[in-house]
Amino acid sequence: MDSQGQDEQRVVWAVVGTDIGPLMLAATRDGLVNVVFHASDAVRDRALERLAARLGGRPVEDPDSPLLAEPIRQLRAYFAGDRHDFDLPLDWSLISGFNRQVLRELASGVPYGTVVGYGDLAGRVGQPGGAQAVGAAMGANPLPVVVPCHRVVESGGGIGGFGGGLETKRKLLALEGMLPEPLF
């Protein structure tokens, strides 16, 4: 705590069950800072180590934290099909430069139920021909689902890559009506 009784850079986290498996959510007083797919114990522990190294201090498990209440509520509503966009404060401190620019454009400019090509997204941020750099930005996204990197696909119609795995990407696109639900 600082002299005013505020948490200096307190990071709280919780694991939430979803239709795509457990997600670890982490937040600071500035907003949601990290969403981690497939949050098994080992994955969670690595993510917590990265957060501690990048943000300082040890993240604290606190599923009842007011900092996590709204992100958890909105994610549950999204997976229930009751929410099509997120209205959350986001802490962008884990990403910077071109990657941050691309992710902000993605968050604001590619709505639910739509997709964009890597090259098209590069053009939107003034980097025509930067499709590979956009792919790298998607891989560095610290806020997947909320910042919808699953909506970025190959221009030729292919699904493209995905840090959470292609099956997870397919499930998210199916949830948004962009792909048929997998049969098995």
Order of alpha helices (4+ residues) and beta strands (2+ residues): beta-beta-beta-alpha-beta-alpha-alpha-beta-alpha-alpha-beta-alpha
